[in-house]
């Protein structure tokens, strides 16, 4: 037996990390990362920047898929963790200070009458808890969600998600789940009028669906339909919450109050896995108020006792968001970035659409890049590279390798690049991204040629 300690781990070279990923984690994932030259080792991070082992600096416009809203390693979040280094971290046999304070803070910032919190460690757990409490509170079983939606990959969350690629291998999933087109209030009404649905779960902006902004009035209509039909409205704000879209919660921008709201990602300040759902007193009482029902849904690292590290990070994160007015900053920077990108779209034949709200922005590219990887390498195929064969991946490769700007495509629409930086991003940093994209897209033929060169070099590394 040869065990490694943390010092050993931090001393691993790039080639050694590749070998261990391929041997003990996922060989296909590692191969794709190597192919795209995305297997750098990042050893330092601060605010919007990260540095690799060679000392090169990168601008992070992925931000942990929106998990780093307050910036990497925010000093107030790290300081909060230091303050509790000697306290017990998991105490399910007691009523602790940190979860009590965090639940109080959530009730303070949440819209409407949302006041009851359940803690967990991830977005998919928050969704699982939300659909369970909806069924328990209403006595109904049907769950309604939207095509193209993404709510997580555990069985319940996957059942209400909207891309077959991630669902089919695990069927049968949770029964009585119905999908309707996103943005189609009439289709939703056709299902809800049967009064069988426990809940309608929806993203206020579809994230993995390709940064799809709902039609004006759709969310408000959906909220009214749910109320009329006795169906609970679950807002999945795992990605849109915590200031991302210009409000603390995207539902505020839609002028609605959900019955249940799901949080995660940046809830933990970018340093600790943390999630939660909030609901109203009425929903909570119907589901779990009796003593014999109090423990129907619990979690070792969450529940009503929480995790001290996650709670401390979340408390600090909320205070940073409010005191530094980061939702407003997201609104202002997002408006500027969207405006500049839309100007770029007018001159680019490759850029099909620009959309978003706040600092959740999607760039959709034409489909002509699909399968391009298979054309420059005889041993690659569209099936082999899957979603990585789309134009958006080529853009991400070029931005990372030539401009040191990190981006990534959306899971349910791989032809869309997301721009999702920390909310602390500056105008100068936004200009850097715009300038890089402008140069990259100036000539489609030249861009594809550059991508060929970059990817061919990365492929040679991957074959070693």
C-alpha positions in Angstrom: 0.0 0.0 0.0 1.3 3.4 -1.0 -0.8 6.3 0.2 -0.3 9.9 -0.8 -0.7 12.9 1.5 -1.7 16.4 0.6 1.9 17.5 0.0 2.3 14.5 -2.4 -0.8 15.5 -4.2 0.2 19.1 -4.7 3.6 17.9 -6.0 2.0 15.9 -8.9 3.1 17.0 -12.4 0.6 17.5 -15.2 1.5 14.1 -16.8 1.1 12.3 -13.5 -2.3 13.9 -13.0 -3.4 12.7 -16.4 -2.3 9.2 -15.6 -4.2 9.0 -12.3 -7.4 10.5 -13.9 -7.3 7.9 -16.6 -6.5 5.1 -14.1 -8.8 6.0 -11.2 -11.4 8.6 -12.3 -12.7 8.8 -15.9 -10.5 8.0 -18.8 -12.9 9.5 -21.4 -13.2 12.7 -19.4 -9.5 13.0 -19.0 -9.0 12.3 -22.8 -11.3 15.1 -23.8 -9.7 17.5 -21.4 -6.3 16.7 -22.8 -7.6 16.9 -26.4 -8.9 20.4 -25.8 -5.7 21.3 -23.8 -8.0 22.0 -20.8 -5.9 19.9 -18.4 -3.8 22.7 -17.0 -3.2 22.7 -13.2 -4.5 25.8 -11.6 -2.6 26.6 -8.4 -3.8 30.0 -7.4 -7.1 32.0 -7.6 -8.2 35.5 -6.7 -11.4 37.3 -7.6 -11.8 36.9 -11.4 -8.4 35.5 -12.1 -6.7 32.1 -11.8 -3.1 31.1 -12.4 -1.7 27.8 -13.7 1.4 26.0 -12.5 3.5 27.8 -15.1 2.5 31.2 -13.6 0.2 32.1 -16.5 -2.8 34.2 -15.6 -6.3 33.5 -16.9 -9.6 35.4 -16.8 -12.3 33.1 -15.5 -15.6 33.5 -17.3 -16.9 30.1 -16.1 -16.7 30.9 -12.4 -17.6 27.3 -11.4 -20.8 27.4 -13.5 -21.9 30.4 -11.4 -20.6 29.0 -8.1 -18.1 31.9 -7.6 -20.4 34.9 -7.7 -18.4 36.8 -5.1 -15.1 36.0 -6.8 -12.5 33.3 -6.0 -11.3 33.2 -2.4 -13.2 36.2 -1.2 -11.3 37.3 2.0 -14.5 37.7 4.0 -15.6 34.2 3.1 -12.2 32.7 4.0 -12.1 34.7 7.3 -15.5 33.3 8.2 -14.1 29.8 7.9 -11.1 30.7 10.1 -13.4 31.9 12.8 -14.9 28.4 13.2 -11.9 26.2 12.8 -12.1 24.8 16.3 -15.9 24.3 16.4 -17.7 21.0 15.6 -18.6 20.9 12.0 -21.4 18.3 12.0 -23.7 18.2 15.0 -27.1 16.6 14.2 -27.8 16.1 17.9 -28.0 19.8 18.7 -29.4 23.1 17.8 -26.5 25.1 16.5 -25.9 28.9 16.1 -24.7 28.9 12.4 -27.7 27.2 10.8 -30.1 29.3 12.9 -28.4 32.5 11.7 -28.2 31.4 8.1 -31.9 30.5 8.0 -32.7 33.9 9.5 -30.6 35.6 6.8 -32.3 33.7 4.0 -35.7 34.7 5.4 -34.6 38.3 5.4 -33.5 38.4 1.8 -36.0 36.0 0.3 -39.1 37.4 -1.5 -42.6 37.2 -0.1 -43.3 34.7 2.7 -40.5 32.3 2.0 -39.2 31.6 5.5 -38.6 27.9 6.1 -35.2 26.4 5.1 -33.8 23.0 4.5 -30.0 22.8 4.0 -28.1 20.4 1.6 -24.9 20.2 -0.3 -25.8 20.6 -4.0 -28.4 21.9 -6.5 -29.7 18.4 -7.3 -30.2 17.8 -3.6 -32.2 21.0 -3.3 -34.4 19.9 -6.2 -34.9 16.5 -4.7 -36.0 18.1 -1.4 -38.3 20.6 -3.2 -40.2 18.0 -5.2 -40.5 15.8 -2.2 -42.0 18.5 0.0 -44.3 19.4 -2.9 -45.7 15.9 -3.1 -46.0 15.7 0.7 -47.8 19.1 1.0 -50.3 18.6 -1.8 -50.9 14.9 -1.7 -50.5 14.8 -5.5 -47.8 12.9 -7.5 -47.5 14.5 -10.9 -44.5 16.8 -11.5 -44.4 19.2 -14.4 -41.2 20.7 -15.9 -39.9 22.0 -19.2 -38.1 20.7 -22.3 -34.5 21.9 -22.3 -34.5 22.4 -18.5 -31.8 21.1 -16.3 -32.3 20.4 -12.6 -29.5 18.0 -11.7 -28.6 14.3 -12.3 -29.9 12.5 -9.3 -32.9 10.3 -10.1 -35.7 12.8 -9.1 -34.0 15.9 -10.5 -33.1 14.0 -13.6 -36.7 12.9 -14.0 -37.8 16.6 -14.3 -34.9 17.6 -16.6 -35.3 18.0 -20.3 -32.6 16.3 -22.3 -32.9 12.6 -23.2 -29.1 12.1 -23.5 -28.8 12.3 -19.7 -32.0 10.4 -18.9 -32.3 7.4 -21.2 -29.5 5.3 -19.8 -31.1 5.4 -16.3 -34.7 4.7 -17.2 -37.2 4.0 -15.7 -37.0 7.2 -13.8 -39.5 8.7 -11.3 -43.0 8.2 -12.7 -45.7 10.8 -13.4 -43.3 13.5 -14.7 -44.6 15.6 -17.6 -42.5 17.9 -19.8 -43.9 21.0 -21.6 -42.2 23.5 -23.9 -40.4 26.2 -22.1 -42.2 29.6 -22.6 -45.5 28.0 -23.7 -48.1 29.0 -21.1 -50.9 27.4 -23.1 -49.2 24.0 -23.0 -48.6 24.4 -19.3 -52.3 25.2 -18.7 -53.4 22.1 -20.6 -51.5 20.0 -18.1 -52.3 21.9 -14.9 -56.0 22.2 -15.5 -56.3 18.5 -14.8 -55.3 19.4 -11.2 -53.1 16.4 -10.8 -49.7 18.3 -10.5 -48.0 18.6 -7.2 -45.5 21.1 -8.6 -44.3 22.9 -11.7 -40.5 23.3 -11.5 -38.8 25.8 -13.8 -35.6 27.7 -14.2 -36.2 31.5 -14.4 -33.6 31.4 -17.2 -32.7 28.1 -18.7 -29.0 27.7 -18.0 -27.9 24.4 -19.5 -30.6 24.8 -22.1 -28.5 27.5 -23.7 -29.2 30.6 -21.6 -32.8 30.8 -22.7 -34.6 33.9 -21.4 -38.4 33.3 -21.1 -40.8 35.3 -23.1 -42.2 38.4 -21.4 -45.0 37.5 -19.0 -44.4 33.7 -19.2 -43.2 33.3 -15.6 -45.9 35.5 -14.2 -48.5 33.6 -16.2 -47.1 30.3 -15.0 -47.2 31.5 -11.4 -50.9 32.5 -11.8 -51.8 29.1 -13.4 -50.1 27.3 -10.5 -52.1 29.2 -8.0 -55.4 28.7 -9.8 -54.8 24.9 -10.2 -53.5 24.2 -6.7 -50.0 23.4 -8.0 -46.9 24.6 -6.2 -44.5 26.7 -8.1 -40.8 25.7 -7.7 -38.3 28.2 -8.9 -35.0 26.5 -9.6 -32.6 29.3 -8.8 -29.5 27.2 -8.4 -27.8 29.1 -11.2 -29.8 32.3 -11.4 -29.9 33.0 -7.6 -27.4 34.9 -5.4 -27.3 38.0 -7.6 -26.5 36.5 -10.9 -29.2 38.1 -13.0 -29.2 41.5 -11.5 -31.5 40.7 -8.5 -30.7 38.6 -5.5 -33.2 36.1 -7.0 -34.3 36.1 -10.6 -37.9 35.7 -9.5 -37.8 39.2 -8.2 -37.1 40.5 -11.7 -40.2 38.5 -12.9 -42.2 40.1 -10.0 -43.4 36.7 -8.7 -43.0 34.8 -5.4 -42.6 31.0 -5.8 -43.9 28.5 -3.2 -40.4 26.9 -3.1 -37.0 28.2 -4.3 -33.9 26.1 -4.8 -30.4 27.4 -4.2 -26.9 26.1 -4.5 -23.7 26.9 -6.5 -22.7 30.3 -5.2 -24.6 29.8 -2.0 -21.3 28.4 -0.6 -19.3 31.4 -1.7 -17.2 29.4 -4.1 -15.4 27.5 -1.4 -17.7 24.9 0.1 -20.5 22.8 -1.4 -23.8 24.2 -0.1 -27.4 24.2 -1.1 -30.9 24.8 0.3 -34.5 25.1 -0.5 -36.8 27.6 1.0 -40.6 27.4 1.3 -43.5 29.1 3.0 -44.9 28.4 6.4 -48.0 27.0 4.8 -46.2 24.5 2.6 -43.9 23.4 5.4 -46.8 22.8 7.8 -48.7 20.7 5.4 -45.7 18.5 4.7 -43.5 18.3 7.8 -45.0 20.1 10.8 -46.1 17.1 12.9 -43.4 15.6 15.1 -43.8 12.2 13.5 -43.1 13.8 10.1 -40.2 16.0 11.2 -37.5 13.6 10.0 -39.1 12.4 6.8 -36.5 14.2 4.7 -33.0 14.7 6.3 -29.4 14.9 5.3 -26.2 14.1 7.3 -24.4 17.1 5.9 -27.5 19.4 5.8 -31.0 19.1 7.0 -32.0 21.4 9.8 -28.6 21.3 11.5 -26.5 22.2 8.5 -22.8 21.9 8.1 -20.9 24.5 10.1 -18.4 25.2 7.3 -21.1 25.6 4.6 -23.2 27.7 6.9 -20.4 30.1 7.8 -19.4 30.5 4.1 -23.1 31.1 3.1 -23.5 33.7 5.9 -20.4 35.6 4.7 -21.5 35.3 1.0 -24.9 36.8 1.7 -23.4 39.7 3.6 -20.9 40.3 0.8 -23.6 40.3 -1.9 -25.7 42.8 0.0 -23.0 45.1 1.4 -21.0 45.2 -1.9 -24.3 45.5 -3.9 -23.2 42.8 -6.3 -26.7 42.1 -7.8 -26.7 45.7 -9.0 -23.2 45.4 -10.3 -24.3 42.3 -12.2 -27.1 44.3 -13.7 -24.8 47.1 -14.8 -21.9 45.0 -16.1 -24.4 42.6 -17.8 -26.1 45.4 -19.6 -22.8 46.7 -20.9 -21.5 43.3 -21.9 -24.7 42.3 -23.7 -24.7 45.6 -25.5 -21.2 45.1 -26.8 -21.8 41.5 -27.8 -24.9 42.4 -29.7 -22.9 44.9 -31.7 -20.4 42.1 -32.4 -23.2 39.9 -33.6 -24.2 42.4 -36.3 -20.8 41.9 -38.0 -20.2 38.2 -37.5 -21.7 35.5 -39.7 -20.7 32.8 -37.2 -22.5 34.3 -34.1 -26.1 33.3 -34.4 -27.6 34.9 -31.2 -26.6 36.8 -28.0 -29.0 36.6 -25.0 -29.1 36.6 -21.3 -29.8 38.8 -18.2 -27.3 40.2 -15.8 -24.1 38.2 -15.9 -25.7 35.0 -17.2 -25.0 35.4 -21.0 -25.2 32.9 -23.8 -23.5 33.1 -27.3 -25.1 30.8 -29.8 -23.0 29.8 -32.8 -24.0 28.5 -36.2 -23.9 24.7 -36.5 -21.2 24.6 -39.2 -18.6 23.7 -36.7 -20.3 20.4 -35.8 -18.2 17.4 -36.7 -15.2 19.6 -37.4 -13.0 17.6 -35.0 -13.6 14.5 -37.1 -12.3 16.2 -40.2 -8.9 17.1 -38.9 -8.2 13.7 -37.3 -8.8 10.4 -39.0 -9.3 8.5 -35.7 -11.9 10.9 -34.3 -15.6 10.8 -35.0 -18.7 12.9 -34.1 -19.8 10.0 -31.9 -16.4 9.9 -30.2 -16.2 13.6 -29.4 -20.0 14.1 -28.8 -20.9 17.7 -27.8 -17.2 18.7 -28.0 -17.5 18.7 -31.8 -19.6 21.8 -31.9 -18.5 25.3 -32.8 -18.8 26.5 -29.2 -16.1 24.1 -28.1 -13.8 25.5 -30.8 -14.5 29.0 -29.5 -13.8 27.9 -25.9 -10.5 26.2 -27.0 -9.4 29.4 -28.8 -10.3 31.7 -26.0 -8.4 29.6 -23.5 -5.3 28.7 -25.4 -4.7 32.0 -27.3 -6.4 34.6 -25.0 -6.3 32.9 -21.6 -10.0 33.4 -21.1 -11.9 30.5 -19.6 -15.4 29.7 -21.0 -17.5 26.6 -21.5 -20.6 25.5 -23.4 -24.0 24.7 -22.0 -24.9 21.0 -21.4 -28.3 20.9 -23.1 -27.3 23.1 -26.0 -23.6 22.5 -26.8 -23.6 25.1 -29.5 -23.9 27.9 -26.8 -20.9 29.3 -24.9 -21.9 30.7 -21.5 -20.3 33.9 -20.2 -20.7 33.7 -16.4 -17.9 35.6 -14.6 -17.8 36.5 -11.0 -20.1 39.4 -10.2 -17.0 41.4 -9.3 -15.9 41.5 -13.0 -14.8 44.9 -14.3 -15.6 46.8 -17.5 -11.9 46.4 -18.6 -12.2 42.6 -18.2 -15.4 42.6 -20.2 -13.6 44.6 -22.9 -10.9 42.0 -22.9 -13.4 39.3 -23.7 -15.2 41.4 -26.4 -11.8 42.2 -28.0 -10.8 38.5 -28.1 -14.1 37.4 -29.5 -14.0 40.1 -32.1 -10.6 39.0 -33.3 -11.6 35.3 -33.2 -14.8 35.8 -35.2 -13.6 38.4 -37.7 -13.2 35.7 -40.3 -14.8 32.3 -40.0 -12.2 30.6 -42.2 -9.3 32.1 -40.3 -10.9 31.0 -37.0 -11.4 27.5 -38.0 -7.8 27.3 -39.2 -6.5 28.5 -35.9 -8.7 26.0 -34.1 -7.3 23.3 -36.3 -3.8 24.2 -35.3 -4.6 24.4 -31.6 -6.6 21.2 -31.5 -4.2 19.2 -33.6 -1.4 20.1 -31.2 -3.6 19.1 -28.2 -4.5 15.8 -29.9 -0.8 14.9 -30.2 -0.4 15.5 -26.5 -3.5 13.3 -25.8 -2.1 10.4 -27.8 1.0 10.3 -25.6 
